[in-house]
Amino acid sequence: MIYDVIVVGAGASGMISAIVAAEKASSVLIIEQKEKAGKKILATGNGKCNYTNMDQTLDCYRSDDSTFVKKVLSNFDNHKTLEFFNRLGIYPKNRDGYIYPNSQQAASIVSVLLMECERLKINIIYNEKVTSITKPDYTITTLNPDMVRSIYQAKKVILATGGCASPKLGSDGSGYDLAKSFGHRIIKPLPALVSLKSPNKFCKTVSGVRLQAQVKAFVDSKILANEKGEIIFTDYGISGIPIMQLSRFVSRALDDNRKAYLTLDFFYQGSHDELYSLLLSRCNNNPDKTLEQMMIGLFNHKLNRVLIKETGLDITRPCSKVKKSDIDNLSKKIKNFIIRINSTNSFDFAQVTTGGIPVTEIDPMTMESKKKRGLYLTGELIDVDGTCGGYNLQWAWSTGYIAGSNCNK
Ligand SMILES: Cc1cc2nc3c(=O)[nH]c(=O)nc-3n(C[C@H](O)[C@H](O)[C@H](O)COP(=O)(O)OP(=O)(O)OC[C@H]3O[C@@H](n4cnc5c(N)ncnc54)[C@H](O)[C@@H]3O)c2cc1C
């Protein structure tokens, strides 16, 4: 049998593309290498699935060409995503613009997608990994876990294999080799939305400490990104939403052998002069307290010690003996705390991939490959990565929808 459309990957972009394709095509098959569909969707938003966001600006999607992103999103935007899932049964819950299913269960999203696949008689084959797709006729070879080979044929193929992030959930990077076999270039895939590793020993000392900070990422002394929010120190370095948001810039810079560091401002609500005055008055009012005691109540006590020590001061020094220049230096340290970064956490811990198929090789109006007619590319496989907040799934829905609605025209 020759299928009208074969979709490789039953993830977010694969399932939506198959559903849309099946509205016109008479035979649609999805081939999935895992034992079930949407394993990654189940892990999204801590199991609650932040499936889109009401605040859509182009800077939420990182790419070499924002006009490509704009064209894709204007074809199928967050409102269309809400409509699509509403039709399938998902009642949205809006938390400050971040959209979740009202059930607060990612499993609801997978269930409605699977029910729709069933209704549209889309065939899904599990536990088969696509290992090659031949040109020009789309003969697809798969291997199952027992290394048994199967062959399928299609008129059109949608490659929806995802990137390299969290490979245990299915996306192991094999889609890049399939795309390469059609002449696509691959921009080196690197971990993004990931925590960062530091050689600085103080990270271990303050491991577990969480606090609000303004974070700036510098590469070769040039600022690349600026975020605010809750950071978390870990044994190996630093994590938290602001760190994940800027990680893709650091990831690329480190891969280019450039030096990266972050500056943390733990008192971004006030200026240096305001902080200096605050510390000075705390010292003047408590001459008998030690520097460490004077800091109690400002920041976590473990961090207070690190801040004082990193300024080169003695935590036991009485406030009466602290010079104004020491307070000035301590204020500078609190507002400009440098943490060196030597690597990112691995793909195992990354939420998304930066890199992939260059957008210049895809038609944004159809998601068809410019290298091969009849081949469509979707989701994280493409060199576009979203920030935290529902943007990566929105990218998967948009690209999947466009591919599905154009592959059978
Ligand atoms: C822990 C975690 C939390 C996240 N939370 C959010 C969130 O809340 N909001 C958000 O917007 N984004 C979130 N993301 C990102 C988002 O889940 C992904 O960007 C999105 O799922 C990508 O969709 P996709 O269709 O491109 O790939 P995937 O959803 O990864 O699907 C790819 C599918 O293809 C299959 N496959 C791969 N290669 C082959 C092959 N050779 N043969 C057969 N099958 C194959 C895989 O098994 C997989 O099922 C999160 C990611 C992670 C890891």
The ligand as an ORCA input file, in Angstrom:
! r2SCAN-3c Opt
* xyz 0 1
  C      10.864     18.382     30.417
  C      10.335     19.238     29.298
  C       9.346     20.181     29.570
  C       8.863     21.000     28.540
  N       7.853     21.857     28.817
  C       7.338     22.631     27.831
  C       6.218     23.472     28.070
  O       5.623     23.464     29.158
  N       5.786     24.253     27.037
  C       6.378     24.232     25.804
  O       5.950     24.990     24.922
  N       7.402     23.400     25.530
  C       7.885     22.592     26.508
  N       8.901     21.710     26.212
  C       9.415     21.636     24.818
  C       8.433     20.883     23.897
  O       7.954     19.727     24.549
  C       9.099     20.486     22.577
  O       9.723     21.608     21.992
  C       8.075     19.889     21.599
  O       7.504     18.710     22.148
  C       8.728     19.548     20.267
  O       7.767     18.953     19.443
  P       8.241     18.055     18.198
  O       7.019     17.556     17.553
  O       9.203     18.811     17.374
  O       9.081     16.855     18.849
  P       8.712     15.807     19.983
  O       7.507     16.236     20.730
  O       9.989     15.595     20.713
  O       8.308     14.499     19.174
  C       9.203     13.817     18.328
  C       8.729     12.387     18.213
  O       9.417     11.749     17.144
  C       9.816     10.432     17.547
  N      11.001     10.058     16.746
  C      12.198     10.677     16.724
  N      13.016     10.095     15.823
  C      12.297      9.084     15.272
  C      12.605      8.114     14.267
  N      13.797      8.073     13.647
  N      11.633      7.198     13.936
  C      10.401      7.228     14.563
  N      10.085      8.125     15.514
  C      11.012      9.043     15.846
  C      10.119     10.602     19.024
  O      10.074      9.374     19.729
  C       9.017     11.571     19.468
  O       7.854     10.903     19.886
  C       9.400     20.879     27.216
  C      10.380     19.916     26.962
  C      10.847     19.097     27.972
  C      11.899     18.070     27.667
*
